[in-house]
């Protein structure tokens, strides 16, 4: 077994949004950082969200004011550092006469507008559904009044990858497809033993502090020899989503209340589709095997059809996805009432720190990372330097104004006139200013190499494998992009075949700290 010669300041187990966010912040403060992920980055909970950076309006009902305020503040911070993958979205909340009263909705939205540092996002407005275009998709005369408010949409999996990319650019070592098999501490040092899940090769590293960001597997990681008896417990809650063909033409999303007290979102998605979610149900089983059930699909269809003039049926569903949220078990009787706040458990077996993370949500990942490093500050040599920097420094490709995305699309089309508008738009929204690096010196479509369908080209695939840890077609078409919605099963299989038969050469695009 090979033991790396250096001792890292911090080792992180788990390549979801929390792990990658902590890696980025820690290395930016001057720490040496190692992160391992047993599968692909964001392959667990972090790519199966509702794709929102939001305050969590419904959490006000559970008096989670601190969580909501923190999340509301984070909306514009995250939008500012990643305007290519995050954009404002207006939500329409119809008043349902039999459910929450209008005054309560108005009060909640007043708080939503005023407790969280809103500067750029537009305020709430009242809507007459009989006159406004947002009323047209709804059942006529059943809903006459609504409120329209602001939140943001995010490409969740890309958010994770860009945090990892920035961490690697600053010197962190990021290893995917690398499972931590054992964690042991002795003489003030953690030793993490690992296995490469593709080759079976074994290795180990040493670190002065360890973060367990295993998500749904947080307790499993602790069982690998940490020498701690965790007091906190994780509550696994399944959330499923369905995707259907585009349900309406305007650009607003909806928040629908259900008679059972839950809410669902109906969101314009990937231009030609509509995303509907989510469910909340306790989950008992292997988190990697979670799938949307027929019951959940029917529930989401029925909940949407309670409002929409054209009912949604299971036959309309073109794709489903499901994830397991690793919530902190606060003893709530129902999954929907379990706290979405994050909880840390710091153990120091033998005086060596191990910080385990329970819960959290995509919106607050950056603040979670800051707080995690505050907890670990006594054990890290450089934790105090550059505190708070992650909210000011753009993520890769995000070095532009929040209003500049259309200008970037136009710039790509000027510089690469062979790109169609939709192709340029997709690249700008995925890669931001780094789209220019991806396209490089291409003078024609032929220079982009083999075309795999839906504007995916060989040059993009090579870029993703060299710069963003993509290994399989699934990584590319379901996490680095959502082109799986547009590619046929045969096209995806052909992409996998190409990846297997073309050994990826070391690309000049690969930057320092990339794949190791």
Secondary structure as GFF3:
##gff-version 3
##sequence-region A 1 516
A	DSSP	beta_strand	2	13	.	.	.	ID=ss1
A	DSSP	alpha_helix	17	28	.	.	.	ID=ss2
A	DSSP	beta_strand	33	36	.	.	.	ID=ss3
A	DSSP	three_ten_helix	45	47	.	.	.	ID=ss4
A	DSSP	beta_strand	52	53	.	.	.	ID=ss5
A	DSSP	three_ten_helix	57	62	.	.	.	ID=ss6
A	DSSP	alpha_helix	65	81	.	.	.	ID=ss7
A	DSSP	beta_strand	86	94	.	.	.	ID=ss8
A	DSSP	alpha_helix	102	114	.	.	.	ID=ss9
A	DSSP	beta_strand	125	128	.	.	.	ID=ss10
A	DSSP	three_ten_helix	133	135	.	.	.	ID=ss11
A	DSSP	beta_strand	145	154	.	.	.	ID=ss12
A	DSSP	alpha_helix	156	169	.	.	.	ID=ss13
A	DSSP	beta_strand	173	175	.	.	.	ID=ss14
A	DSSP	beta_strand	178	186	.	.	.	ID=ss15
A	DSSP	beta_strand	189	196	.	.	.	ID=ss16
A	DSSP	beta_strand	202	212	.	.	.	ID=ss17
A	DSSP	three_ten_helix	215	217	.	.	.	ID=ss18
A	DSSP	alpha_helix	218	222	.	.	.	ID=ss19
A	DSSP	beta_strand	234	245	.	.	.	ID=ss20
A	DSSP	beta_strand	253	257	.	.	.	ID=ss21
A	DSSP	beta_strand	263	269	.	.	.	ID=ss22
A	DSSP	beta_strand	273	277	.	.	.	ID=ss23
A	DSSP	beta_strand	281	282	.	.	.	ID=ss24
A	DSSP	three_ten_helix	287	289	.	.	.	ID=ss25
A	DSSP	alpha_helix	294	305	.	.	.	ID=ss26
A	DSSP	three_ten_helix	314	316	.	.	.	ID=ss27
A	DSSP	beta_strand	317	328	.	.	.	ID=ss28
A	DSSP	three_ten_helix	335	337	.	.	.	ID=ss29
A	DSSP	beta_strand	342	347	.	.	.	ID=ss30
A	DSSP	three_ten_helix	349	351	.	.	.	ID=ss31
A	DSSP	beta_strand	353	359	.	.	.	ID=ss32
A	DSSP	three_ten_helix	362	364	.	.	.	ID=ss33
A	DSSP	alpha_helix	365	376	.	.	.	ID=ss34
A	DSSP	three_ten_helix	377	379	.	.	.	ID=ss35
A	DSSP	three_ten_helix	389	391	.	.	.	ID=ss36
A	DSSP	alpha_helix	405	415	.	.	.	ID=ss37
A	DSSP	alpha_helix	421	431	.	.	.	ID=ss38
A	DSSP	three_ten_helix	432	434	.	.	.	ID=ss39
A	DSSP	alpha_helix	435	439	.	.	.	ID=ss40
A	DSSP	three_ten_helix	445	448	.	.	.	ID=ss41
A	DSSP	beta_strand	451	453	.	.	.	ID=ss42
A	DSSP	beta_strand	456	457	.	.	.	ID=ss43
A	DSSP	alpha_helix	458	467	.	.	.	ID=ss44
A	DSSP	alpha_helix	473	474	.	.	.	ID=ss45
A	DSSP	pi_helix	475	480	.	.	.	ID=ss46
A	DSSP	three_ten_helix	483	485	.	.	.	ID=ss47
A	DSSP	alpha_helix	489	501	.	.	.	ID=ss48
###
